Amino acid sequence: MRQLRACDDFVSAQDLHRRLEDEGVRVGLATVYRQLNALADAGAADTIRLEGQQLYRLCGDDGHHHHLVCRECGRTVEIDPPSESWLRRIADGHGFTVESHTLEVFGLCPDCR
């Protein structure tokens, strides 16, 4: 958990496993995956999918949020969620009811443009 907390950006299970091994922590990659998925399932970690790879980051204490994600370097920025009324209007227009939502906007950050 300490290693994950030290990561400012999203990190893959493989990268986290490598960091743990570099510190002398002996843990299997499957265990790292299980722990990251358990944190995500409990709402304690955010996950995004970038270039076919699942990435993780501990959630802040600021509640529900979404992300801008740079496709080149993986930098992420938390953004405010769209309004609930906008989501309901879109869903209603298609005959859906909203149970939950996630929003990830992918593009290029200023450094990668």
Gaussian input, Z-matrix of N, CA and C with variables (Angstrom, degrees):
# hf/3-21g

backbone

0 1
 N
 C     1     B1
 C     2     B2     1     A1
 N     3     B3     2     A2     1     D1
 C     4     B4     3     A3     2     D2
 C     5     B5     4     A4     3     D3
 N     6     B6     5     A5     4     D4
 C     7     B7     6     A6     5     D5
 C     8     B8     7     A7     6     D6
 N     9     B9     8     A8     7     D7
 C    10    B10     9     A9     8     D8
 C    11    B11    10    A10     9     D9
 N    12    B12    11    A11    10    D10
 C    13    B13    12    A12    11    D11
 C    14    B14    13    A13    12    D12
 N    15    B15    14    A14    13    D13
 C    16    B16    15    A15    14    D14
 C    17    B17    16    A16    15    D15
 N    18    B18    17    A17    16    D16
 C    19    B19    18    A18    17    D17
 C    20    B20    19    A19    18    D18
 N    21    B21    20    A20    19    D19
 C    22    B22    21    A21    20    D20
 C    23    B23    22    A22    21    D21
 N    24    B24    23    A23    22    D22
 C    25    B25    24    A24    23    D23
 C    26    B26    25    A25    24    D24
 N    27    B27    26    A26    25    D25
 C    28    B28    27    A27    26    D26
 C    29    B29    28    A28    27    D27
 N    30    B30    29    A29    28    D28
 C    31    B31    30    A30    29    D29
 C    32    B32    31    A31    30    D30
 N    33    B33    32    A32    31    D31
 C    34    B34    33    A33    32    D32
 C    35    B35    34    A34    33    D33
 N    36    B36    35    A35    34    D34
 C    37    B37    36    A36    35    D35
 C    38    B38    37    A37    36    D36
 N    39    B39    38    A38    37    D37
 C    40    B40    39    A39    38    D38
 C    41    B41    40    A40    39    D39
 N    42    B42    41    A41    40    D40
 C    43    B43    42    A42    41    D41
 C    44    B44    43    A43    42    D42
 N    45    B45    44    A44    43    D43
 C    46    B46    45    A45    44    D44
 C    47    B47    46    A46    45    D45
 N    48    B48    47    A47    46    D46
 C    49    B49    48    A48    47    D47
 C    50    B50    49    A49    48    D48
 N    51    B51    50    A50    49    D49
 C    52    B52    51    A51    50    D50
 C    53    B53    52    A52    51    D51
 N    54    B54    53    A53    52    D52
 C    55    B55    54    A54    53    D53
 C    56    B56    55    A55    54    D54
 N    57    B57    56    A56    55    D55
 C    58    B58    57    A57    56    D56
 C    59    B59    58    A58    57    D57
 N    60    B60    59    A59    58    D58
 C    61    B61    60    A60    59    D59
 C    62    B62    61    A61    60    D60
 N    63    B63    62    A62    61    D61
 C    64    B64    63    A63    62    D62
 C    65    B65    64    A64    63    D63
 N    66    B66    65    A65    64    D64
 C    67    B67    66    A66    65    D65
 C    68    B68    67    A67    66    D66
 N    69    B69    68    A68    67    D67
 C    70    B70    69    A69    68    D68
 C    71    B71    70    A70    69    D69
 N    72    B72    71    A71    70    D70
 C    73    B73    72    A72    71    D71
 C    74    B74    73    A73    72    D72
 N    75    B75    74    A74    73    D73
 C    76    B76    75    A75    74    D74
 C    77    B77    76    A76    75    D75
 N    78    B78    77    A77    76    D76
 C    79    B79    78    A78    77    D77
 C    80    B80    79    A79    78    D78
 N    81    B81    80    A80    79    D79
 C    82    B82    81    A81    80    D80
 C    83    B83    82    A82    81    D81
 N    84    B84    83    A83    82    D82
 C    85    B85    84    A84    83    D83
 C    86    B86    85    A85    84    D84
 N    87    B87    86    A86    85    D85
 C    88    B88    87    A87    86    D86
 C    89    B89    88    A88    87    D87
 N    90    B90    89    A89    88    D88
 C    91    B91    90    A90    89    D89
 C    92    B92    91    A91    90    D90
 N    93    B93    92    A92    91    D91
 C    94    B94    93    A93    92    D92
 C    95    B95    94    A94    93    D93
 N    96    B96    95    A95    94    D94
 C    97    B97    96    A96    95    D95
 C    98    B98    97    A97    96    D96
 N    99    B99    98    A98    97    D97
 C   100   B100    99    A99    98    D98
 C   101   B101   100   A100    99    D99
 N   102   B102   101   A101   100   D100
 C   103   B103   102   A102   101   D101
 C   104   B104   103   A103   102   D102
 N   105   B105   104   A104   103   D103
 C   106   B106   105   A105   104   D104
 C   107   B107   106   A106   105   D105
 N   108   B108   107   A107   106   D106
 C   109   B109   108   A108   107   D107
 C   110   B110   109   A109   108   D108
 N   111   B111   110   A110   109   D109
 C   112   B112   111   A111   110   D110
 C   113   B113   112   A112   111   D111
 N   114   B114   113   A113   112   D112
 C   115   B115   114   A114   113   D113
 C   116   B116   115   A115   114   D114
 N   117   B117   116   A116   115   D115
 C   118   B118   117   A117   116   D116
 C   119   B119   118   A118   117   D117
 N   120   B120   119   A119   118   D118
 C   121   B121   120   A120   119   D119
 C   122   B122   121   A121   120   D120
 N   123   B123   122   A122   121   D121
 C   124   B124   123   A123   122   D122
 C   125   B125   124   A124   123   D123
 N   126   B126   125   A125   124   D124
 C   127   B127   126   A126   125   D125
 C   128   B128   127   A127   126   D126
 N   129   B129   128   A128   127   D127
 C   130   B130   129   A129   128   D128
 C   131   B131   130   A130   129   D129
 N   132   B132   131   A131   130   D130
 C   133   B133   132   A132   131   D131
 C   134   B134   133   A133   132   D132
 N   135   B135   134   A134   133   D133
 C   136   B136   135   A135   134   D134
 C   137   B137   136   A136   135   D135
 N   138   B138   137   A137   136   D136
 C   139   B139   138   A138   137   D137
 C   140   B140   139   A139   138   D138
 N   141   B141   140   A140   139   D139
 C   142   B142   141   A141   140   D140
 C   143   B143   142   A142   141   D141
 N   144   B144   143   A143   142   D142
 C   145   B145   144   A144   143   D143
 C   146   B146   145   A145   144   D144
 N   147   B147   146   A146   145   D145
 C   148   B148   147   A147   146   D146
 C   149   B149   148   A148   147   D147
 N   150   B150   149   A149   148   D148
 C   151   B151   150   A150   149   D149
 C   152   B152   151   A151   150   D150
 N   153   B153   152   A152   151   D151
 C   154   B154   153   A153   152   D152
 C   155   B155   154   A154   153   D153
 N   156   B156   155   A155   154   D154
 C   157   B157   156   A156   155   D155
 C   158   B158   157   A157   156   D156
 N   159   B159   158   A158   157   D157
 C   160   B160   159   A159   158   D158
 C   161   B161   160   A160   159   D159
 N   162   B162   161   A161   160   D160
 C   163   B163   162   A162   161   D161
 C   164   B164   163   A163   162   D162
 N   165   B165   164   A164   163   D163
 C   166   B166   165   A165   164   D164
 C   167   B167   166   A166   165   D165
 N   168   B168   167   A167   166   D166
 C   169   B169   168   A168   167   D167
 C   170   B170   169   A169   168   D168
 N   171   B171   170   A170   169   D169
 C   172   B172   171   A171   170   D170
 C   173   B173   172   A172   171   D171
 N   174   B174   173   A173   172   D172
 C   175   B175   174   A174   173   D173
 C   176   B176   175   A175   174   D174
 N   177   B177   176   A176   175   D175
 C   178   B178   177   A177   176   D176
 C   179   B179   178   A178   177   D177
 N   180   B180   179   A179   178   D178
 C   181   B181   180   A180   179   D179
 C   182   B182   181   A181   180   D180
 N   183   B183   182   A182   181   D181
 C   184   B184   183   A183   182   D182
 C   185   B185   184   A184   183   D183
 N   186   B186   185   A185   184   D184
 C   187   B187   186   A186   185   D185
 C   188   B188   187   A187   186   D186
 N   189   B189   188   A188   187   D187
 C   190   B190   189   A189   188   D188
 C   191   B191   190   A190   189   D189
 N   192   B192   191   A191   190   D190
 C   193   B193   192   A192   191   D191
 C   194   B194   193   A193   192   D192
 N   195   B195   194   A194   193   D193
 C   196   B196   195   A195   194   D194
 C   197   B197   196   A196   195   D195
 N   198   B198   197   A197   196   D196
 C   199   B199   198   A198   197   D197
 C   200   B200   199   A199   198   D198
 N   201   B201   200   A200   199   D199
 C   202   B202   201   A201   200   D200
 C   203   B203   202   A202   201   D201
 N   204   B204   203   A203   202   D202
 C   205   B205   204   A204   203   D203
 C   206   B206   205   A205   204   D204
 N   207   B207   206   A206   205   D205
 C   208   B208   207   A207   206   D206
 C   209   B209   208   A208   207   D207
 N   210   B210   209   A209   208   D208
 C   211   B211   210   A210   209   D209
 C   212   B212   211   A211   210   D210
 N   213   B213   212   A212   211   D211
 C   214   B214   213   A213   212   D212
 C   215   B215   214   A214   213   D213
 N   216   B216   215   A215   214   D214
 C   217   B217   216   A216   215   D215
 C   218   B218   217   A217   216   D216
 N   219   B219   218   A218   217   D217
 C   220   B220   219   A219   218   D218
 C   221   B221   220   A220   219   D219
 N   222   B222   221   A221   220   D220
 C   223   B223   222   A222   221   D221
 C   224   B224   223   A223   222   D222
 N   225   B225   224   A224   223   D223
 C   226   B226   225   A225   224   D224
 C   227   B227   226   A226   225   D225
 N   228   B228   227   A227   226   D226
 C   229   B229   228   A228   227   D227
 C   230   B230   229   A229   228   D228
 N   231   B231   230   A230   229   D229
 C   232   B232   231   A231   230   D230
 C   233   B233   232   A232   231   D231
 N   234   B234   233   A233   232   D232
 C   235   B235   234   A234   233   D233
 C   236   B236   235   A235   234   D234
 N   237   B237   236   A236   235   D235
 C   238   B238   237   A237   236   D236
 C   239   B239   238   A238   237   D237
 N   240   B240   239   A239   238   D238
 C   241   B241   240   A240   239   D239
 C   242   B242   241   A241   240   D240
 N   243   B243   242   A242   241   D241
 C   244   B244   243   A243   242   D242
 C   245   B245   244   A244   243   D243
 N   246   B246   245   A245   244   D244
 C   247   B247   246   A246   245   D245
 C   248   B248   247   A247   246   D246
 N   249   B249   248   A248   247   D247
 C   250   B250   249   A249   248   D248
 C   251   B251   250   A250   249   D249
 N   252   B252   251   A251   250   D250
 C   253   B253   252   A252   251   D251
 C   254   B254   253   A253   252   D252
 N   255   B255   254   A254   253   D253
 C   256   B256   255   A255   254   D254
 C   257   B257   256   A256   255   D255
 N   258   B258   257   A257   256   D256
 C   259   B259   258   A258   257   D257
 C   260   B260   259   A259   258   D258
 N   261   B261   260   A260   259   D259
 C   262   B262   261   A261   260   D260
 C   263   B263   262   A262   261   D261
 N   264   B264   263   A263   262   D262
 C   265   B265   264   A264   263   D263
 C   266   B266   265   A265   264   D264
 N   267   B267   266   A266   265   D265
 C   268   B268   267   A267   266   D266
 C   269   B269   268   A268   267   D267
 N   270   B270   269   A269   268   D268
 C   271   B271   270   A270   269   D269
 C   272   B272   271   A271   270   D270
 N   273   B273   272   A272   271   D271
 C   274   B274   273   A273   272   D272
 C   275   B275   274   A274   273   D273
 N   276   B276   275   A275   274   D274
 C   277   B277   276   A276   275   D275
 C   278   B278   277   A277   276   D276
 N   279   B279   278   A278   277   D277
 C   280   B280   279   A279   278   D278
 C   281   B281   280   A280   279   D279
 N   282   B282   281   A281   280   D280
 C   283   B283   282   A282   281   D281
 C   284   B284   283   A283   282   D282
 N   285   B285   284   A284   283   D283
 C   286   B286   285   A285   284   D284
 C   287   B287   286   A286   285   D285
 N   288   B288   287   A287   286   D286
 C   289   B289   288   A288   287   D287
 C   290   B290   289   A289   288   D288
 N   291   B291   290   A290   289   D289
 C   292   B292   291   A291   290   D290
 C   293   B293   292   A292   291   D291
 N   294   B294   293   A293   292   D292
 C   295   B295   294   A294   293   D293
 C   296   B296   295   A295   294   D294
 N   297   B297   296   A296   295   D295
 C   298   B298   297   A297   296   D296
 C   299   B299   298   A298   297   D297
 N   300   B300   299   A299   298   D298
 C   301   B301   300   A300   299   D299
 C   302   B302   301   A301   300   D300
 N   303   B303   302   A302   301   D301
 C   304   B304   303   A303   302   D302
 C   305   B305   304   A304   303   D303
 N   306   B306   305   A305   304   D304
 C   307   B307   306   A306   305   D305
 C   308   B308   307   A307   306   D306
 N   309   B309   308   A308   307   D307
 C   310   B310   309   A309   308   D308
 C   311   B311   310   A310   309   D309
 N   312   B312   311   A311   310   D310
 C   313   B313   312   A312   311   D311
 C   314   B314   313   A313   312   D312
 N   315   B315   314   A314   313   D313
 C   316   B316   315   A315   314   D314
 C   317   B317   316   A316   315   D315
 N   318   B318   317   A317   316   D316
 C   319   B319   318   A318   317   D317
 C   320   B320   319   A319   318   D318
 N   321   B321   320   A320   319   D319
 C   322   B322   321   A321   320   D320
 C   323   B323   322   A322   321   D321
 N   324   B324   323   A323   322   D322
 C   325   B325   324   A324   323   D323
 C   326   B326   325   A325   324   D324
 N   327   B327   326   A326   325   D325
 C   328   B328   327   A327   326   D326
 C   329   B329   328   A328   327   D327
 N   330   B330   329   A329   328   D328
 C   331   B331   330   A330   329   D329
 C   332   B332   331   A331   330   D330
 N   333   B333   332   A332   331   D331
 C   334   B334   333   A333   332   D332
 C   335   B335   334   A334   333   D333
 N   336   B336   335   A335   334   D334
 C   337   B337   336   A336   335   D335
 C   338   B338   337   A337   336   D336

   B1=1.4523
   B2=1.5324
   B3=1.3257
   B4=1.4644
   B5=1.5241
   B6=1.3279
   B7=1.4598
   B8=1.5239
   B9=1.3141
   B10=1.4613
   B11=1.5238
   B12=1.3109
   B13=1.4686
   B14=1.5275
   B15=1.3242
   B16=1.4640
   B17=1.5257
   B18=1.3262
   B19=1.4623
   B20=1.5265
   B21=1.3243
   B22=1.4614
   B23=1.5198
   B24=1.3207
   B25=1.4586
   B26=1.5217
   B27=1.3084
   B28=1.4566
   B29=1.5210
   B30=1.3281
   B31=1.4611
   B32=1.5265
   B33=1.3206
   B34=1.4669
   B35=1.5225
   B36=1.3129
   B37=1.4670
   B38=1.5260
   B39=1.3393
   B40=1.4642
   B41=1.5235
   B42=1.3477
   B43=1.4638
   B44=1.5234
   B45=1.3194
   B46=1.4613
   B47=1.5289
   B48=1.3268
   B49=1.4659
   B50=1.5314
   B51=1.3262
   B52=1.4679
   B53=1.5413
   B54=1.3278
   B55=1.4724
   B56=1.5286
   B57=1.3262
   B58=1.4615
   B59=1.5221
   B60=1.3423
   B61=1.4656
   B62=1.5228
   B63=1.3456
   B64=1.4692
   B65=1.5222
   B66=1.3298
   B67=1.4689
   B68=1.5253
   B69=1.3282
   B70=1.4535
   B71=1.5160
   B72=1.3278
   B73=1.4638
   B74=1.5249
   B75=1.3223
   B76=1.4643
   B77=1.5215
   B78=1.3255
   B79=1.4606
   B80=1.5221
   B81=1.3097
   B82=1.4482
   B83=1.5259
   B84=1.3166
   B85=1.4601
   B86=1.5287
   B87=1.3288
   B88=1.4705
   B89=1.5299
   B90=1.3258
   B91=1.4700
   B92=1.5219
   B93=1.3272
   B94=1.4689
   B95=1.5266
   B96=1.3333
   B97=1.4729
   B98=1.5332
   B99=1.3227
   B100=1.4751
   B101=1.5226
   B102=1.3271
   B103=1.4645
   B104=1.5284
   B105=1.3278
   B106=1.4655
   B107=1.5247
   B108=1.3241
   B109=1.4662
   B110=1.5212
   B111=1.3311
   B112=1.4669
   B113=1.5269
   B114=1.3374
   B115=1.4664
   B116=1.5258
   B117=1.3350
   B118=1.4675
   B119=1.5226
   B120=1.3265
   B121=1.4709
   B122=1.5274
   B123=1.3288
   B124=1.4669
   B125=1.5265
   B126=1.3462
   B127=1.4564
   B128=1.5148
   B129=1.3327
   B130=1.4620
   B131=1.5261
   B132=1.3354
   B133=1.4628
   B134=1.5213
   B135=1.3276
   B136=1.4599
   B137=1.5162
   B138=1.3118
   B139=1.4579
   B140=1.5186
   B141=1.3250
   B142=1.4567
   B143=1.5152
   B144=1.3019
   B145=1.4560
   B146=1.5191
   B147=1.3301
   B148=1.4555
   B149=1.5135
   B150=1.3220
   B151=1.4675
   B152=1.5212
   B153=1.3282
   B154=1.4538
   B155=1.5154
   B156=1.3180
   B157=1.4653
   B158=1.5275
   B159=1.3301
   B160=1.4651
   B161=1.5222
   B162=1.3287
   B163=1.4564
   B164=1.5214
   B165=1.3312
   B166=1.4647
   B167=1.5258
   B168=1.3341
   B169=1.4634
   B170=1.5178
   B171=1.3268
   B172=1.4613
   B173=1.5171
   B174=1.3150
   B175=1.4619
   B176=1.5154
   B177=1.3148
   B178=1.4564
   B179=1.5189
   B180=1.2929
   B181=1.4607
   B182=1.5205
   B183=1.3361
   B184=1.4572
   B185=1.5267
   B186=1.2978
   B187=1.4600
   B188=1.5144
   B189=1.3178
   B190=1.4608
   B191=1.5262
   B192=1.3230
   B193=1.4546
   B194=1.5218
   B195=1.3170
   B196=1.4595
   B197=1.5240
   B198=1.3361
   B199=1.4567
   B200=1.5247
   B201=1.3374
   B202=1.4567
   B203=1.5221
   B204=1.3282
   B205=1.4643
   B206=1.5185
   B207=1.3340
   B208=1.4608
   B209=1.5271
   B210=1.3228
   B211=1.4705
   B212=1.5252
   B213=1.3323
   B214=1.4597
   B215=1.5321
   B216=1.3332
   B217=1.4717
   B218=1.5285
   B219=1.3385
   B220=1.4588
   B221=1.5168
   B222=1.3420
   B223=1.4740
   B224=1.5205
   B225=1.3227
   B226=1.4620
   B227=1.5187
   B228=1.3147
   B229=1.4545
   B230=1.5178
   B231=1.3199
   B232=1.4631
   B233=1.5198
   B234=1.3336
   B235=1.4608
   B236=1.5208
   B237=1.3259
   B238=1.4597
   B239=1.5211
   B240=1.3209
   B241=1.4688
   B242=1.5235
   B243=1.3400
   B244=1.4642
   B245=1.5241
   B246=1.3106
   B247=1.4657
   B248=1.5247
   B249=1.3096
   B250=1.4681
   B251=1.5279
   B252=1.3331
   B253=1.4720
   B254=1.5281
   B255=1.3411
   B256=1.4622
   B257=1.5258
   B258=1.3325
   B259=1.4630
   B260=1.5273
   B261=1.3277
   B262=1.4725
   B263=1.5271
   B264=1.3258
   B265=1.4683
   B266=1.5342
   B267=1.3178
   B268=1.4728
   B269=1.5256
   B270=1.3241
   B271=1.4683
   B272=1.5226
   B273=1.3390
   B274=1.4717
   B275=1.5214
   B276=1.3182
   B277=1.4616
   B278=1.5152
   B279=1.3161
   B280=1.4687
   B281=1.5223
   B282=1.3387
   B283=1.4598
   B284=1.5196
   B285=1.3310
   B286=1.4672
   B287=1.5218
   B288=1.3291
   B289=1.4594
   B290=1.5260
   B291=1.3118
   B292=1.4656
   B293=1.5233
   B294=1.3252
   B295=1.4649
   B296=1.5205
   B297=1.3157
   B298=1.4640
   B299=1.5215
   B300=1.3255
   B301=1.4565
   B302=1.5217
   B303=1.3254
   B304=1.4525
   B305=1.5180
   B306=1.3117
   B307=1.4554
   B308=1.5153
   B309=1.3186
   B310=1.4550
   B311=1.5123
   B312=1.3290
   B313=1.4560
   B314=1.5223
   B315=1.3372
   B316=1.4581
   B317=1.5216
   B318=1.3165
   B319=1.4630
   B320=1.5123
   B321=1.3364
   B322=1.4621
   B323=1.5209
   B324=1.3270
   B325=1.4641
   B326=1.5347
   B327=1.3351
   B328=1.4677
   B329=1.5282
   B330=1.3289
   B331=1.4657
   B332=1.5228
   B333=1.3286
   B334=1.4717
   B335=1.5341
   B336=1.3128
   B337=1.4757
   B338=1.4855
   A1=109.88
   A2=117.04
   A3=120.89
   A4=110.84
   A5=116.43
   A6=120.22
   A7=111.01
   A8=117.29
   A9=120.54
   A10=110.00
   A11=117.03
   A12=121.34
   A13=110.60
   A14=117.32
   A15=121.77
   A16=112.65
   A17=117.91
   A18=121.96
   A19=110.08
   A20=116.76
   A21=120.47
   A22=111.52
   A23=116.23
   A24=121.17
   A25=109.91
   A26=115.64
   A27=120.93
   A28=109.18
   A29=115.93
   A30=121.81
   A31=108.75
   A32=115.81
   A33=119.99
   A34=109.70
   A35=116.02
   A36=120.85
   A37=110.01
   A38=116.81
   A39=120.42
   A40=111.40
   A41=116.67
   A42=119.65
   A43=111.37
   A44=116.54
   A45=120.21
   A46=110.44
   A47=116.69
   A48=121.61
   A49=110.27
   A50=116.44
   A51=121.03
   A52=110.46
   A53=117.19
   A54=120.73
   A55=111.07
   A56=116.32
   A57=120.25
   A58=110.78
   A59=116.29
   A60=119.70
   A61=111.17
   A62=117.00
   A63=120.59
   A64=111.62
   A65=116.91
   A66=121.45
   A67=112.16
   A68=117.05
   A69=120.80
   A70=114.33
   A71=117.16
   A72=120.95
   A73=108.03
   A74=116.40
   A75=120.86
   A76=108.67
   A77=114.88
   A78=121.52
   A79=107.34
   A80=115.90
   A81=120.18
   A82=111.84
   A83=115.74
   A84=121.09
   A85=111.02
   A86=117.37
   A87=120.76
   A88=110.71
   A89=116.88
   A90=120.86
   A91=110.55
   A92=116.75
   A93=120.69
   A94=109.33
   A95=116.98
   A96=120.58
   A97=110.94
   A98=116.77
   A99=120.20
   A100=111.46
   A101=116.30
   A102=120.24
   A103=111.32
   A104=117.03
   A105=119.97
   A106=110.95
   A107=116.71
   A108=119.79
   A109=111.66
   A110=117.28
   A111=120.35
   A112=110.51
   A113=117.32
   A114=120.67
   A115=110.78
   A116=116.11
   A117=119.92
   A118=110.93
   A119=117.17
   A120=121.08
   A121=111.57
   A122=116.39
   A123=121.05
   A124=111.99
   A125=116.70
   A126=120.24
   A127=113.66
   A128=117.20
   A129=121.08
   A130=112.63
   A131=117.42
   A132=121.32
   A133=109.47
   A134=115.04
   A135=121.37
   A136=108.10
   A137=116.93
   A138=121.07
   A139=108.61
   A140=114.92
   A141=121.10
   A142=107.25
   A143=115.90
   A144=121.36
   A145=106.76
   A146=117.08
   A147=122.88
   A148=108.63
   A149=115.40
   A150=122.05
   A151=111.80
   A152=116.52
   A153=122.02
   A154=115.04
   A155=117.40
   A156=120.93
   A157=109.72
   A158=116.46
   A159=121.65
   A160=108.30
   A161=116.44
   A162=122.28
   A163=109.47
   A164=116.41
   A165=122.03
   A166=110.35
   A167=115.19
   A168=122.12
   A169=107.88
   A170=116.68
   A171=119.30
   A172=109.43
   A173=116.28
   A174=121.77
   A175=109.75
   A176=114.62
   A177=119.73
   A178=108.84
   A179=116.03
   A180=121.14
   A181=112.20
   A182=116.88
   A183=119.58
   A184=113.68
   A185=117.97
   A186=120.79
   A187=113.90
   A188=114.97
   A189=122.64
   A190=110.49
   A191=116.95
   A192=120.70
   A193=110.30
   A194=114.72
   A195=122.19
   A196=108.39
   A197=116.46
   A198=119.11
   A199=113.19
   A200=115.30
   A201=123.36
   A202=104.35
   A203=117.54
   A204=121.25
   A205=109.18
   A206=117.05
   A207=121.10
   A208=108.82
   A209=116.01
   A210=120.93
   A211=112.35
   A212=117.12
   A213=120.33
   A214=112.18
   A215=117.10
   A216=120.05
   A217=113.54
   A218=118.14
   A219=121.26
   A220=114.64
   A221=117.48
   A222=120.20
   A223=109.41
   A224=116.32
   A225=120.44
   A226=110.09
   A227=114.14
   A228=121.95
   A229=106.78
   A230=116.81
   A231=119.85
   A232=109.06
   A233=115.64
   A234=121.16
   A235=109.14
   A236=115.61
   A237=120.46
   A238=109.72
   A239=117.13
   A240=120.16
   A241=110.88
   A242=116.32
   A243=119.08
   A244=109.10
   A245=116.34
   A246=119.17
   A247=110.56
   A248=114.90
   A249=120.65
   A250=110.64
   A251=117.25
   A252=119.24
   A253=110.64
   A254=117.62
   A255=120.66
   A256=109.97
   A257=116.69
   A258=120.35
   A259=111.38
   A260=116.25
   A261=119.75
   A262=111.51
   A263=116.53
   A264=120.53
   A265=110.82
   A266=116.96
   A267=121.26
   A268=109.83
   A269=116.89
   A270=121.04
   A271=110.65
   A272=117.31
   A273=121.18
   A274=111.19
   A275=116.47
   A276=120.82
   A277=113.32
   A278=116.18
   A279=121.08
   A280=111.81
   A281=116.68
   A282=120.71
   A283=114.64
   A284=117.79
   A285=122.07
   A286=110.39
   A287=116.02
   A288=121.79
   A289=106.88
   A290=116.77
   A291=121.51
   A292=109.36
   A293=116.11
   A294=121.66
   A295=110.85
   A296=116.18
   A297=122.09
   A298=107.04
   A299=116.34
   A300=119.30
   A301=110.41
   A302=114.43
   A303=123.37
   A304=106.76
   A305=117.40
   A306=120.16
   A307=108.88
   A308=115.75
   A309=122.65
   A310=106.28
   A311=116.91
   A312=122.47
   A313=106.96
   A314=116.60
   A315=121.80
   A316=110.27
   A317=116.10
   A318=122.21
   A319=109.05
   A320=115.97
   A321=121.53
   A322=109.59
   A323=116.28
   A324=121.13
   A325=108.75
   A326=118.09
   A327=120.22
   A328=113.45
   A329=118.32
   A330=120.72
   A331=113.12
   A332=117.83
   A333=121.37
   A334=113.23
   A335=117.26
   A336=119.43
   A337=112.01
   D1=-38.22
   D2=-179.70
   D3=-61.14
   D4=-42.40
   D5=179.16
   D6=-64.23
   D7=-40.72
   D8=179.18
   D9=-67.17
   D10=-39.41
   D11=178.76
   D12=-63.21
   D13=-31.20
   D14=-178.83
   D15=-74.31
   D16=-12.64
   D17=-178.73
   D18=-86.29
   D19=121.51
   D20=176.85
   D21=-76.58
   D22=-35.19
   D23=-178.70
   D24=-105.53
   D25=175.19
   D26=177.22
   D27=-66.23
   D28=149.20
   D29=-177.31
   D30=-138.01
   D31=147.00
   D32=177.10
   D33=-82.64
   D34=162.21
   D35=176.30
   D36=-60.77
   D37=-38.51
   D38=179.97
   D39=-64.07
   D40=-43.80
   D41=179.03
   D42=-65.03
   D43=-41.34
   D44=178.64
   D45=-64.43
   D46=-41.55
   D47=177.70
   D48=-60.03
   D49=-43.97
   D50=179.64
   D51=-62.83
   D52=-41.93
   D53=178.67
   D54=-63.00
   D55=-41.02
   D56=178.08
   D57=-63.06
   D58=-44.94
   D59=178.90
   D60=-62.58
   D61=-38.48
   D62=178.24
   D63=-61.34
   D64=-27.01
   D65=177.23
   D66=-88.59
   D67=0.47
   D68=179.48
   D69=87.50
   D70=9.13
   D71=178.91
   D72=-82.69
   D73=123.21
   D74=179.90
   D75=-96.11
   D76=108.47
   D77=179.71
   D78=-149.49
   D79=144.03
   D80=-179.41
   D81=-78.34
   D82=151.48
   D83=178.46
   D84=-60.20
   D85=-38.29
   D86=179.06
   D87=-62.09
   D88=-36.51
   D89=177.78
   D90=-66.21
   D91=-40.74
   D92=177.73
   D93=-61.10
   D94=-46.23
   D95=177.42
   D96=-58.19
   D97=-47.05
   D98=-178.82
   D99=-60.33
   D100=-44.32
   D101=-178.81
   D102=-66.38
   D103=-42.07
   D104=178.83
   D105=-64.44
   D106=-42.66
   D107=178.36
   D108=-65.78
   D109=-36.47
   D110=177.13
   D111=-65.27
   D112=-40.97
   D113=176.90
   D114=-62.99
   D115=-42.22
   D116=179.23
   D117=-65.57
   D118=-43.49
   D119=179.62
   D120=-62.64
   D121=-32.44
   D122=-179.93
   D123=-83.31
   D124=-3.97
   D125=-179.35
   D126=81.93
   D127=10.61
   D128=-178.83
   D129=-90.20
   D130=-13.26
   D131=178.92
   D132=-133.32
   D133=141.46
   D134=172.63
   D135=-85.25
   D136=151.66
   D137=173.13
   D138=-133.28
   D139=144.79
   D140=170.84
   D141=-136.52
   D142=159.79
   D143=176.69
   D144=-112.98
   D145=120.38
   D146=-178.42
   D147=-132.33
   D148=121.35
   D149=179.37
   D150=51.88
   D151=44.83
   D152=175.79
   D153=76.95
   D154=6.38
   D155=-177.65
   D156=-118.97
   D157=135.55
   D158=176.70
   D159=-82.00
   D160=128.66
   D161=179.81
   D162=-119.36
   D163=152.34
   D164=-173.35
   D165=-131.98
   D166=152.45
   D167=172.43
   D168=-156.11
   D169=140.65
   D170=176.81
   D171=-62.56
   D172=140.48
   D173=178.52
   D174=-75.02
   D175=147.58
   D176=170.62
   D177=-78.56
   D178=-178.70
   D179=-179.93
   D180=-95.08
   D181=15.57
   D182=-173.02
   D183=-94.98
   D184=17.57
   D185=175.04
   D186=79.93
   D187=-158.23
   D188=-175.14
   D189=-65.43
   D190=131.30
   D191=-179.49
   D192=-151.59
   D193=169.90
   D194=-178.67
   D195=-132.08
   D196=177.19
   D197=-171.53
   D198=-135.45
   D199=144.32
   D200=160.22
   D201=-94.81
   D202=133.31
   D203=-176.28
   D204=-128.34
   D205=126.56
   D206=176.44
   D207=-79.52
   D208=123.61
   D209=179.79
   D210=-68.91
   D211=-22.28
   D212=-176.49
   D213=-84.84
   D214=-53.85
   D215=-173.67
   D216=-108.64
   D217=-10.24
   D218=178.87
   D219=85.21
   D220=0.85
   D221=178.37
   D222=-56.46
   D223=140.76
   D224=179.70
   D225=-127.49
   D226=147.61
   D227=176.82
   D228=-131.47
   D229=130.57
   D230=176.82
   D231=-76.93
   D232=137.26
   D233=179.25
   D234=-125.66
   D235=157.65
   D236=177.44
   D237=-68.52
   D238=145.61
   D239=-180.00
   D240=-72.56
   D241=156.49
   D242=172.90
   D243=-65.29
   D244=160.90
   D245=-178.31
   D246=-67.27
   D247=147.14
   D248=178.51
   D249=-61.66
   D250=-35.51
   D251=-179.66
   D252=-66.45
   D253=-36.73
   D254=176.73
   D255=-63.32
   D256=-44.28
   D257=179.25
   D258=-62.44
   D259=-44.36
   D260=179.29
   D261=-63.13
   D262=-41.16
   D263=179.81
   D264=-62.16
   D265=-45.18
   D266=178.46
   D267=-62.89
   D268=-47.99
   D269=-179.19
   D270=-62.40
   D271=-47.28
   D272=179.80
   D273=-58.44
   D274=-38.91
   D275=-179.71
   D276=-62.94
   D277=-20.30
   D278=179.54
   D279=-112.89
   D280=9.38
   D281=177.60
   D282=77.60
   D283=18.86
   D284=-179.38
   D285=-101.09
   D286=158.61
   D287=165.39
   D288=-112.94
   D289=141.60
   D290=-178.14
   D291=-85.59
   D292=122.97
   D293=174.50
   D294=-104.21
   D295=-37.42
   D296=175.94
   D297=-163.45
   D298=170.18
   D299=177.60
   D300=-154.43
   D301=159.15
   D302=175.38
   D303=-140.36
   D304=144.30
   D305=178.92
   D306=-137.38
   D307=121.91
   D308=174.63
   D309=-128.79
   D310=123.16
   D311=179.81
   D312=-107.41
   D313=121.82
   D314=-176.95
   D315=-104.39
   D316=140.59
   D317=178.59
   D318=-172.83
   D319=-152.48
   D320=178.87
   D321=-118.76
   D322=132.62
   D323=177.89
   D324=-73.76
   D325=167.97
   D326=-179.38
   D327=-57.29
   D328=-36.17
   D329=-179.06
   D330=-70.36
   D331=-24.98
   D332=-175.82
   D333=-99.32
   D334=-6.57
   D335=179.66
   D336=-70.26

